[in-house]
Amino acid sequence: MNYIIANQYPHDILSDHSDPKVTLYVPTHRDTNYNEEDRIRFGNLIRMVEKKLEKTTDKDTKESMVQSLKVMKDDRTLWNQRGEGFCIFANAKAIVVHVLQNPVQEMAIVGQRFHKKPLIRDFQGLDEYQVLAVDRQSYTLYEGNRTGFREIPLSDDEPRTIQDFLGDEYTESYLAQGSYGGVSSSAMFHGHKSKKDEVDKDIERYLRLVDQHVMKHHSNVSKKPLILFALPEYHTTFRKHSHNPYLVDEGIKQSPRGLKEEELKKLAWTIIEPRYEARIDKLKDTYHQAKQKGSADDKIHAVAKAAVTGRVDAVFIEAYREVPGRIDTDSGRLIDRAKRQEKYDDALDDLMDIVISNGGDVYVVPQEKMPTDTGVAAIYRY
């Protein structure tokens, strides 16, 4: 059974009812020199899963799933992914891997549901953003959050360079230009005004097409704030034509050439951090106002019953809080872990599933960003 790397949430495996459901969270290093250490950690988690599967499924299914995970342990392509960790969902039919940008605690869970809380935190976008780095020859996309940052791999059929975008309309004389001042300087042309005019038109068309492509294939999919990283004169041209609603007003106005990722991450976060804090504060204010009107609650028993009737508009979940047990999806009753079978797990996973399936929003946030100390804070629709 081969695995796939998913770039978006949710994946179809979450709606597949095949058992058993295995969830693995594997912390990793961005530096590939630590790949062996990460693989050893993964091997230890596989052994934990194997023991749990012995109690919950038949021998053939257990051996097939464990063997597939062991093959992944030796797959160099997988371990060359640069992130803070992996979230792995596996059942008897498929294995899906998400590369995480937030640090994660290691876990090995076999249950009735996949454990999604750390993954939702990674994909929910409260602190996430993208960076579009453009120079006169090509563009690169990055994504990041408070802790992580990485280049976004483009698909094989995506255009990357000015030649890719303009094709036969690309001015050939651009390749023979004279350039002065180093790689980070604007191109300088001498004695050929008409040639320079043609090149300027090429760059303007190129930037307009980059904007259209990134908006359609990336921004409209991720819905994350987009930071433009380019020379000052490119900002003017790009913003003149851009229709991307996710492009933020602030940008990084310097050449992308030669800037290290860690430096870019710091520059980007200075732009995004105030937006992130403002969003959290606004959501918390909304909760407190709703609480005063009697249309919010922080007790999981009450929130669970409201969730199954579709009354929860939004809910805060504390990132590393666990409520042992499960929620009955018909009544909203919380079933204690003491009364459950071994395969039941975190009731907060159930709560998130129920809220999302009824069109509500889920915000997984660190403890210090929670508006309450119970691990849950829900805003009701009515």
C-alpha positions as CSV (number, residue, x, y, z in Angstrom):
1,M,0.0,0.0,0.0
2,N,1.6,3.3,-1.2
3,Y,1.2,6.6,0.7
4,I,0.3,9.9,-0.8
5,I,1.4,13.4,0.5
6,A,-1.7,15.6,0.8
7,N,-1.3,19.4,0.4
8,Q,-4.8,20.3,1.5
9,Y,-7.3,19.6,4.3
10,P,-9.6,17.7,4.5
11,H,-8.5,14.7,2.5
12,D,-11.0,12.0,1.4
13,I,-9.6,9.5,3.8
14,L,-11.4,11.4,6.6
15,S,-14.8,10.4,5.1
16,D,-13.7,6.8,4.5
17,H,-15.3,4.6,7.2
18,S,-12.8,1.7,6.8
19,D,-11.2,0.5,10.0
20,P,-8.9,0.4,11.8
21,K,-8.0,4.1,11.9
22,V,-4.3,4.9,12.7
23,T,-3.0,8.3,13.5
24,L,0.7,9.1,13.8
25,Y,2.3,12.4,14.6
26,V,6.0,12.3,14.0
27,P,8.2,15.3,15.0
28,T,11.0,15.9,12.4
29,H,13.9,18.2,11.9
30,R,14.1,20.6,9.0
31,D,17.8,19.8,8.7
32,T,18.1,16.6,6.7
33,N,21.3,15.7,8.7
34,Y,18.9,14.5,11.4
35,N,16.9,12.2,9.1
36,E,18.3,9.0,10.8
37,E,17.2,10.3,14.2
38,D,13.8,11.1,12.9
39,R,13.5,7.6,11.2
40,I,14.4,5.9,14.5
41,R,11.6,7.9,16.3
42,F,9.2,6.8,13.5
43,G,10.2,3.2,14.0
44,N,9.4,3.4,17.7
45,L,6.0,4.8,16.9
46,I,5.3,2.0,14.4
47,R,6.0,-0.6,17.1
48,M,3.5,1.2,19.4
49,V,0.9,1.0,16.6
50,E,1.6,-2.7,16.0
51,K,0.9,-3.5,19.6
52,K,-2.4,-1.5,19.5
53,L,-3.5,-3.1,16.2
54,E,-3.1,-6.6,17.8
55,K,-6.0,-5.7,20.1
56,T,-8.3,-4.1,17.5
57,T,-8.0,-5.9,14.1
58,D,-7.2,-9.2,12.4
59,K,-3.7,-10.4,11.8
60,D,-3.7,-9.9,8.0
61,T,-4.8,-6.3,8.3
62,K,-2.3,-5.6,11.0
63,E,0.6,-7.0,9.1
64,S,-0.3,-5.2,5.9
65,M,-0.6,-1.8,7.6
66,V,2.6,-2.3,9.6
67,Q,4.6,-3.4,6.6
68,S,3.4,-0.3,4.6
69,L,4.5,2.0,7.5
70,K,7.9,0.2,7.6
71,V,8.4,0.8,3.9
72,M,7.8,4.5,4.6
73,K,10.5,4.4,7.2
74,D,13.1,3.6,4.5
75,D,11.7,6.0,1.9
76,R,14.4,8.8,1.5
77,T,12.0,10.9,-0.5
78,L,9.6,11.2,2.5
79,W,12.4,12.1,4.9
80,N,13.7,14.8,2.7
81,Q,10.5,16.7,3.1
82,R,11.3,19.9,5.1
83,G,8.8,20.5,7.9
84,E,8.3,20.3,11.6
85,G,6.7,16.9,11.4
86,F,4.3,14.5,9.8
87,C,0.7,13.7,10.4
88,I,0.0,10.3,9.0
89,F,-3.6,8.9,8.7
90,A,-3.8,5.2,7.7
91,N,-6.6,2.7,7.4
92,A,-6.8,-0.7,5.7
93,K,-7.1,1.0,2.2
94,A,-4.8,4.0,2.2
95,I,-2.1,6.1,3.9
96,V,-2.1,9.9,3.7
97,V,0.7,12.1,4.9
98,H,0.5,15.8,5.8
99,V,3.8,17.7,6.2
100,L,3.4,19.9,9.2
101,Q,4.7,23.5,9.6
102,N,4.0,23.6,13.4
103,P,6.0,21.6,15.9
104,V,4.0,18.6,17.1
105,Q,4.1,16.1,20.0
106,E,4.7,12.5,19.0
107,M,1.6,10.3,19.1
108,A,0.5,6.9,18.0
109,I,-3.3,6.4,18.2
110,V,-5.6,3.6,17.0
111,G,-9.2,4.7,17.4
112,Q,-12.7,5.1,15.9
113,R,-11.7,8.4,14.5
114,F,-8.5,10.0,13.2
115,H,-7.0,12.4,15.7
116,K,-7.1,15.7,13.8
117,K,-6.6,18.5,16.3
118,P,-2.8,19.1,15.7
119,L,-3.5,18.9,11.9
120,I,-6.4,21.4,12.0
121,R,-4.2,23.7,13.9
122,D,-1.6,23.5,11.1
123,F,-4.2,24.1,8.4
124,Q,-6.6,26.6,9.9
125,G,-4.7,29.6,8.8
126,L,-5.0,31.9,11.8
127,D,-1.2,32.5,11.8
128,E,-0.4,31.2,8.3
129,Y,0.6,33.2,5.2
130,Q,2.3,32.8,1.9
131,V,5.1,34.8,0.3
132,L,5.4,35.4,-3.4
133,A,9.1,36.1,-4.3
134,V,9.4,37.6,-7.8
135,D,12.4,38.7,-9.8
136,R,12.8,39.5,-13.5
137,Q,13.3,35.9,-14.4
138,S,11.1,33.7,-12.3
139,Y,9.0,33.4,-9.1
140,T,9.0,31.3,-6.0
141,L,6.2,30.6,-3.5
142,Y,6.7,30.1,0.3
143,E,4.4,29.4,3.1
144,G,4.9,29.9,6.8
145,N,3.4,30.5,10.3
146,R,4.7,31.5,13.7
147,T,7.2,28.6,13.8
148,G,7.6,27.1,10.3
149,F,8.6,28.2,6.9
150,R,9.2,26.4,3.6
151,E,9.2,26.7,-0.2
152,I,6.0,25.4,-1.8
153,P,6.8,22.8,-4.4
154,L,5.1,23.6,-7.7
155,S,3.5,21.0,-9.9
156,D,5.3,19.9,-13.0
157,D,2.9,21.6,-15.3
158,E,3.0,25.0,-13.6
159,P,4.8,27.9,-15.3
160,R,7.9,29.1,-13.4
161,T,9.8,31.6,-15.6
162,I,9.1,34.6,-17.7
163,Q,9.7,32.4,-20.8
164,D,7.0,30.0,-19.5
165,F,4.5,32.7,-19.1
166,L,5.1,34.7,-22.3
167,G,6.0,31.9,-24.7
168,D,6.3,33.2,-28.3
169,E,5.5,36.7,-27.1
170,Y,8.6,36.9,-25.1
171,T,11.0,39.6,-26.4
172,E,14.2,37.7,-27.4
173,S,16.3,40.9,-27.0
174,Y,15.7,40.6,-23.2
175,L,18.2,37.8,-23.2
176,A,20.9,40.0,-24.6
177,Q,20.4,43.0,-22.3
178,G,23.3,44.7,-20.5
179,S,23.0,44.5,-16.7
180,Y,25.0,46.4,-14.2
181,G,25.2,46.6,-10.4
182,G,25.1,42.9,-9.5
183,V,22.3,40.3,-9.4
184,S,20.1,42.3,-7.1
185,S,20.0,45.4,-9.3
186,S,17.5,46.3,-11.9
187,A,18.6,45.7,-15.5
188,M,20.2,48.7,-17.2
189,F,19.9,49.2,-21.0
190,H,22.0,51.5,-23.1
191,G,21.5,53.0,-26.5
192,H,18.3,51.0,-27.3
193,K,15.3,52.8,-26.0
194,S,12.9,50.7,-28.1
195,K,14.4,47.6,-26.8
196,K,14.0,48.7,-23.2
197,D,10.4,49.6,-23.9
198,E,9.7,46.1,-25.2
199,V,11.4,44.6,-22.1
200,D,9.3,46.8,-19.8
201,K,6.2,45.6,-21.5
202,D,7.4,41.9,-21.2
203,I,7.9,42.4,-17.4
204,E,4.5,44.0,-17.0
205,R,2.8,41.2,-18.8
206,Y,4.8,38.6,-16.9
207,L,3.9,40.1,-13.5
208,R,0.2,40.3,-14.5
209,L,0.2,36.6,-15.5
210,V,2.1,35.6,-12.3
211,D,-0.6,37.4,-10.3
212,Q,-3.4,35.6,-12.2
213,H,-1.8,32.2,-11.9
214,V,-0.9,32.5,-8.2
215,M,-4.4,33.8,-7.4
216,K,-6.2,31.0,-9.2
217,H,-4.0,28.1,-8.3
218,H,-2.8,29.0,-4.8
219,S,-4.4,32.0,-3.1
220,N,-8.0,31.0,-3.9
221,V,-7.2,27.5,-2.7
222,S,-5.3,28.3,0.5
223,K,-7.1,31.6,1.3
224,K,-4.0,32.7,3.2
225,P,-2.6,36.3,3.3
226,L,-0.1,36.8,0.5
227,I,3.1,38.9,0.9
228,L,4.8,40.3,-2.2
229,F,8.6,40.1,-2.0
230,A,10.2,41.9,-4.9
231,L,12.1,45.1,-5.9
232,P,10.2,48.3,-5.2
233,E,9.5,49.0,-8.9
234,Y,7.9,45.5,-9.2
235,H,5.6,46.3,-6.3
236,T,4.2,49.3,-8.2
237,T,3.6,47.3,-11.4
238,F,2.3,44.2,-9.7
239,R,-0.2,46.0,-7.5
240,K,-1.4,48.1,-10.4
241,H,-2.8,45.0,-12.1
242,S,-3.4,42.6,-9.2
243,H,-6.9,41.4,-8.4
244,N,-5.8,39.0,-5.6
245,P,-8.0,39.7,-2.6
246,Y,-5.4,38.0,-0.3
247,L,-2.5,40.3,-1.3
248,V,-1.7,42.3,1.9
249,D,-0.8,46.0,1.6
250,E,2.5,45.6,3.3
251,G,5.3,43.9,1.3
252,I,9.0,43.2,1.3
253,K,10.6,45.7,-1.0
254,Q,14.0,44.3,-1.9
255,S,15.5,41.8,-4.3
256,P,14.7,38.1,-3.6
257,R,18.2,37.1,-4.8
258,G,20.5,35.8,-2.1
259,L,18.2,36.3,0.9
260,K,18.2,33.2,3.2
261,E,14.9,31.5,4.1
262,E,15.4,32.2,7.8
263,E,15.8,35.9,7.1
264,L,12.8,35.9,4.9
265,K,10.8,34.2,7.6
266,K,11.6,37.0,10.1
267,L,10.7,39.7,7.6
268,A,7.4,38.0,6.7
269,W,6.4,37.5,10.3
270,T,6.9,41.1,11.2
271,I,4.1,41.8,8.7
272,I,1.8,38.9,9.7
273,E,2.2,38.9,13.5
274,P,0.0,42.1,14.1
275,R,-2.7,40.6,11.8
276,Y,-2.6,37.3,13.7
277,E,-2.8,39.0,17.1
278,A,-5.7,41.2,15.8
279,R,-7.6,38.2,14.5
280,I,-7.3,36.3,17.8
281,D,-8.3,39.4,19.8
282,K,-11.3,40.0,17.7
283,L,-12.5,36.3,18.0
284,K,-11.9,36.4,21.8
285,D,-13.9,39.7,22.0
286,T,-16.7,38.1,20.0
287,Y,-16.8,35.2,22.4
288,H,-16.9,37.4,25.5
289,Q,-19.7,39.5,24.1
290,A,-21.7,36.4,23.2
291,K,-21.1,35.0,26.6
292,Q,-22.6,38.1,28.2
293,K,-25.7,37.6,26.0
294,G,-26.0,33.9,26.9
295,S,-25.1,32.7,23.4
296,A,-21.7,31.2,24.3
297,D,-20.4,28.5,26.6
298,D,-17.1,26.9,27.8
299,K,-18.5,23.6,29.2
300,I,-17.9,20.7,26.9
301,H,-21.1,18.9,28.0
302,A,-23.2,21.9,27.0
303,V,-21.2,22.6,23.8
304,A,-21.4,19.0,22.6
305,K,-25.2,19.0,22.9
306,A,-25.4,22.3,21.0
307,A,-23.0,21.1,18.4
308,V,-25.1,18.0,17.4
309,T,-28.1,20.3,16.8
310,G,-26.0,22.6,14.6
311,R,-26.1,25.5,17.0
312,V,-22.3,26.1,17.2
313,D,-21.1,28.8,14.9
314,A,-17.5,28.7,16.1
315,V,-15.5,27.0,18.7
316,F,-12.0,27.5,20.2
317,I,-10.2,24.3,21.1
318,E,-7.0,24.3,23.2
319,A,-4.2,22.8,21.1
320,Y,-2.8,20.2,23.5
321,R,-5.8,19.7,25.7
322,E,-7.4,16.2,25.7
323,V,-10.8,15.2,27.0
324,P,-10.8,11.4,27.3
325,G,-13.8,9.7,25.8
326,R,-16.2,10.4,22.9
327,I,-19.3,12.3,22.0
328,D,-22.5,10.5,20.9
329,T,-23.3,12.1,17.6
330,D,-27.1,11.7,18.1
331,S,-27.6,13.0,21.6
332,G,-24.4,15.0,22.2
333,R,-23.8,13.0,25.4
334,L,-20.2,12.8,26.5
335,I,-19.2,9.1,27.0
336,D,-16.4,8.9,29.6
337,R,-13.2,7.0,28.8
338,A,-13.9,4.8,31.9
339,K,-17.0,3.5,30.2
340,R,-15.5,3.1,26.7
341,Q,-13.7,0.5,24.8
342,E,-10.0,0.7,24.1
343,K,-10.4,2.1,20.6
344,Y,-12.2,5.3,21.6
345,D,-10.0,8.4,22.0
346,D,-10.2,12.2,22.5
347,A,-13.8,13.7,22.7
348,L,-12.4,17.0,21.4
349,D,-11.8,15.3,18.0
350,D,-15.5,14.3,17.9
351,L,-16.5,17.8,18.8
352,M,-14.4,19.3,16.0
353,D,-15.9,16.8,13.5
354,I,-19.4,17.6,14.5
355,V,-18.9,21.4,14.4
356,I,-17.2,21.3,11.0
357,S,-19.9,18.9,9.5
358,N,-22.6,21.4,10.6
359,G,-20.8,24.3,8.9
360,G,-19.2,25.8,12.0
361,D,-15.6,27.1,12.3
362,V,-12.9,25.5,14.5
363,Y,-9.9,27.4,15.9
364,V,-7.2,25.3,17.5
365,V,-5.0,27.7,19.5
366,P,-2.3,27.6,22.1
367,Q,-3.4,27.7,25.8
368,E,-2.3,31.3,26.2
369,K,-4.6,32.4,23.4
370,M,-7.7,30.7,24.7
371,P,-10.5,32.9,26.0
372,T,-11.3,30.3,28.8
373,D,-9.4,27.8,30.9
374,T,-11.6,24.8,30.2
375,G,-10.1,23.9,26.8
376,V,-13.3,24.8,25.0
377,A,-15.1,28.0,24.1
378,A,-18.1,28.0,21.8
379,I,-20.1,30.8,20.1
380,Y,-23.6,29.8,19.3
381,R,-25.7,30.7,16.3
382,Y,-28.8,31.4,18.3
